[in-house]
Amino acid sequence: MGILQLILLLVSSSVLFAAALSGNTEDEKHKLSSFLVVLFQLASVGLFSSANFFMFFIFWDIGVLAMFFMINTLGSANRKSASINFLIYELFASAMLLLAILLIYFYTPVNSFDLYYIAAHVALIPHDIQLAVFGLLFLAFMINMPLFPVHFWLPDAHTEASTQGSMLLSGVLTKYGGYGMLLLFTIFPISAEFSKPVAILAAFSAFYAVFVLMRQTDIKRIIAYSTIVEMGIIMFGISAANNLGIYGSAYGMLAHGLTVALMFLAVGVIKHVFGERDIKVLKGTVINAKSTTYVFLIGTLAMIGFPFSAGFIADILIFLGAIQAFGVYGIIPLGAIVLFGAYLYYVINRSMLSARQASSTVAPVLSRQKLGYALLVALIFIFGALPFLILNLVKL
């Protein structure tokens, strides 16, 4: 678990730093946004470094509450309803998580919340209780990631959240659920019994999200649905329940966190510069916002696993693990990535790369936003070109 925690601490710290540095594109409520970012950072570091299941739960709830206030107080016009919807789903997930933790505590030989003790003695928990714990934890983590059919809170939360909120929501908060799934499939051997159904659900979730995002015209909403695509791919790797799948999925969370934060930052800057996010209206952003347009293009390539990006390494590991576990069926979710990449190219070509007409600007791209771009792009390619920095610590 130590390497998994290191990977997730890396992504959370990187995304949180980038969001604090350049994510407040709306330039509003600096003190409140800074406080909420620090609180969310505390929760994320605590959760990803915790060796105690009860503390995991406490930090989970602190992170959820920080994100709720981030959406509720810093978001756009319909932020109230989006934040309430988000909170309802997350409170349900939190209740399932707490119930599962209590069942584990009372049914281990020596009542304990210690993750290492639980991992060593999980076989002594009665089989029916293990089934109940698996179901509760899977549902809780599935809501947070999210996967179909419990994903409905995510698109509205992203649409209404501030740029900073969206960067942290998809870049870090969804990794709470992903990390939980990693723990579930590494600590509880009973999870292996459900590998194939979970893989089918994950693949379906990825394809479903692709077909839904193809109907969107708001770029921010498109990137929001891309999170469901990517988390479906990551869940597919976790369900393989082998070293390649598990560590590939953890690396996938690193790659996705950095890339989706970059994409949401670019979308926030597009809104800041042009006052619009709709691909039917945006034209020729490359003329007046070259850096932002090229960054969005780089983010697109990184998200579909372009060579030398972190996503490329993650996809290789995930699909090798999936093929090892499921045979030729392990490559099926690649189709979702191809479709997603094709649609994003259509979006870029239609709304950004036109040289014949350009949307008028209402504000300039700020230097701190360009600094945020540089940081995230550098990390995406550092972890893509030098994966051994992390993977040498793992026996694949």
N, C-alpha and C positions, 0 to 999 in steps of 0.2 A: 504493500500500500504506500510505502514511502515515496517511490518514484511517481506514482499517480498523483499524490499530493503535491509533489514538487512541480509537476507539469501544470496543475491547475492553479497553484500559487503564482507561477510565472504569468499565465494568461490574465488572471485577475489583477495582479499588480500592474501589468503593462497597460491593460485597457483602462483601469481606473486612473492611472497617471495621464494617459492621453486624453481621457474625458475631462479631467480636472484642468489640464493645460489648455485645451482648445475646443472642448465640447459645448461650451455655453455660447452657441452661435446666436441665440436670441438676445444675449447680453442683458439678462434680467436677473434680479434678486440674487446677487453674487454671494452674499453672506449665507442665505438659506441654502442655495445650491451647494456651496462649499461644505456646509455642515452635513448635509445629506450624503454627499460623496464620501466624506470621512467616516460617517456612520456605516455606510454600505461597505466601505473598505474594511472596517473593523469586523463586520459580520462575515465578509468573504474570507478574510485571512483566518478568522476563528473557525469557520466551518471547514475549510480545506485542510487545516492543520490539526483538527480535533481528533483525538484517539478515544473519545468518550461519546457514546451515542446520545446521551442526554444533552451534552453541550452542543453537539451537532444540531439537535432540535432547537435549542435556544438561539444559536447563531442563525439558523435557517429563518426563524421568525423575525429576528432583528433585521435581516436583509430584506425580507418581504415587506415589513413595515416601512423601511427606508424607501423602498421602491414605490410603495403606495403613495407616500407623501411627495415623492419626486414627480409622479404622474399627476397627482391631485392638485398640487400647488404650483407646479412649473410648466404644466402642459398647456394645450391650446383649448379651443372653445368647448369641446365636449369632454373635457378631461374628467369631470366629476363622474359621469356615468361609466367611462372607461376604467377609472380607478376602482370604482365600487365593484364592477364586474370582475376585474383582476383580483380584488381582495376576496370575493366570494369563492372563487376557484382555489385561491391559495390557502384560505382558511380550511376548506374541505381537505385539501392535500395535507395541511398541517395536522388536522385531526386524525387522519389515517396514519400519518407518520408517528404521532404520539402513541396511538393505540398499539401499533406494531412494536414500538420500543418497549412499552410496558409489558406486552406479552413476552418479549425476549427476556426482559429483566426477571419476571416471575418464574419463567420456565427453564432458566439456566441453573445448573447445580448449585453454584454460589451466586446469589443474585448480584448481577454486575451490569454496568453500562459500558465497560471497557471493550473496545472493538477487537483487540487482540485476544482477550479472554473468550469473547463470544465466538470468534473465528475458530479457536481451538476446541471449543466444547459444543458447537452447534449441533453435532450429531446426537447429542444427548437430549435435545429438545424433541418432544413427541412429534411424529410425522404430521398429524393433523394440525398441530400448532404451527409447524413449519409452513404448511400450506397456507394457513391463515396469514402468517407474517409475510410470506411472499406476496400474496394477493394485495395486502394493505400497502406494503412498501412499493410494489410495482405501480399501483394506482397513484400513490402520492408523487412518485418521481415522474411518472408519465404525464401528469398534469403540469408539472413544473417545466418539463423539457421544451415544449409540449409535443405530444403525438396525437394523431387522429384517434378517437373523436372528441378529445377533451382539450382542443387547441383554440377554442373560439374566443378566449380572452385575449390572445396575443395580437392579432391584427389591429383591433381597436386600441389596445394599450399602446402600441407603437405609433399608430396614426396620431394619437392625441399627446403622447409624451414629448418632452423637449428632446433636442438632439442628444444632450448629455444622458437623459433618461433612456433613450433608445440604445445608445452605445452600451450602457451598463446592463440594460434588460436582456438584450440578446447576447452581448459579449460575455457577461458574467452570470447573471441570475439563472438563465436557462442551464448553466453548467452545474448548478446545485443539484438539479434532477439528474443530469448526466453522471455526475460523481456518485450520486446515490445509487444509480443503476450499476456502476462499476463495483461499488461495495456489495450490492445485492448479488451480483453474479460471481464475485470472487469469494465472498464469505459463506454464502448459502449453497451447498452442493445441490439442493433440491431445484435450484434455478435451471440446471441442465435439462431437467425433464420438460421444460417449457421453451427450449431454444427454438424449435421450429415454428411454433405458433407466434412467438415474439418476433422472429425474423420476418414472418409473413406480414404481421401488423406493421412493423417498421418500414418494410418495402412499400406496402400500400400507402402508409402515411406520406412517404416521400413523393410517390407518384400523384397522390391526391393533391398535395400542396402545389406541385408543379402545374397541374391543370387549372387549379383555382387562381394561381398568380398570373396565368396567361390572360385572365379576364380583367386584370387590374390595370388602371392607367396612372394611379398615384405611385411614383417611384418608391416612396417610403413604404407603402403597403406591399409593393412587390418584394422589397428586401425583407419585410416582416415575414412574408410567407416563405422566403428562402430559408429562414431559420428553421421552419418546420421540415423543409426538405433536408437540410444538413443534419438536423438532429435525428431524422429518420435513418439516414445513412450511418450515423454514429451508433444509434441503437442497433442497427443491423450488425455492425461489427461487434458490439458487446454481446449480442445474442449468440455469436459463434462460440463464446466461452472458452477460447484458447488464447495463448499469449499474444499471437499476432493480432487477433481481433480486439483484445482488451487494451493492449498498449497502442494499437492503431487508433482506437476510438479516443483514448486519452489525448493522443497527438492531434486527432481530428478536432477535439475541443479547443486545443491550443490554436490550431490553424483557423478554425471558424471564429473563435473569439476575437482574434486580431483582425481578421478580414471583415467580419460583419461590423465591427466598430469603425473600421476605415470607411466602409460603404455608408453607414449612417452619418458619419461625420461629413462625407462628401454630399450626401443628400441634404443635410442641414445647411451646408454652405450654399448649395444650389438655391434653396429656399431663401436664404439670407441675401444672396446676390441678385436673384431674378424675381423673388417674391412669388414663386410658383413651383409646383412639383409634378404637375400633370403632363404626361408625355404628349398629349394632344395639343398642348399649348407651347411647351418648351421647344425652342429651335436654336440650333447653332451655338450651344453653350461653349464650344471649343474656341469660338472667336473672342469672347469676352472673359472666359474663365478657363484658360488652357490647363492650369495645374489641376483644377477640380475635375475637369473632364477626363484628363489622362489618369488621374488617381482612381476615378470610378472605373475606367477601363482596366486598370491594373487589378483592382479589387474583384472585378468580374472574372478575369483570368485566374486569379488566385482561388476564387471560390469554386471554380470547376476543376481545380487541380492541375494548373499549368506547371510544367517542369520548372524546378528550382524554387517553387513556392512551397510553404509548409503544407498546404493542402494536397500537393502531389505525393509527398511522403506518407501523409495520413491515409490517402486513398489506396496507395499500394499496400500498406499494411492491413487495412480493413478488408480489402477484397481478397488478399492472400489468405487471411484468416477465415473469411467467409467461404472461399473455395475449399479450404481444408475441412471445414465443418459441414458444408452443404453441397459440395461438388459443383457442377456447372451452374446450378441455380444461384450460386453465390455472386454471380456477375449481373444478375437481373437489375438491381438498383442502379447500375451504371447508366441505364436508360434514362432515369430521372435526372441525373447530372447532365447528360447530353441535351435533353429537352430544355432544362433550365438554362444552360449556357446559350442555346440557340435563341431563346426568348430574350435573354439579357442583351445579346448582340443586336437583336431587332430593336430593343428599347434604345440602346446607345446610338445605333445608326439613324433611327427616326428622330430622336429628340436632341442629340448632342453633336453629332459629327457633320450636320448639314453646313455647308459653306455658303449657301445662297441666301439664307436669311438667318437672323439672330434675334433672340429675345432681348429686350432692353434691360439693362441692369438698374438696380435701385440702391446697391451698396457694393463696396469693394471686398475682395477676399483679403482677410487680415493675415498678418505675418504669423500670429500664433496658431492660426488654422493650418497654414502651410507647414509649420513646425510639427503639428500633430500628424499631418500626412506623412512627413518624412520619418517620424518615429515608427509609425505602424508599418509603413512599407518596408523600412529597414528590417524590422523584426520578422515580418512575413518571409523575407528572402534569406535572412540569416538562418532561421530555423528550417528553411527549405534547402539551402545549399550546404548547411552544416548540421544535419540531423544527429550526427554522432555526439554532439554536445550533450544530448539527452539519452539517445538510444544506446550509447556505450555502457550506460548504467544498467541496462536491461538485458537479460538473457532471452533472446527470441529464438 
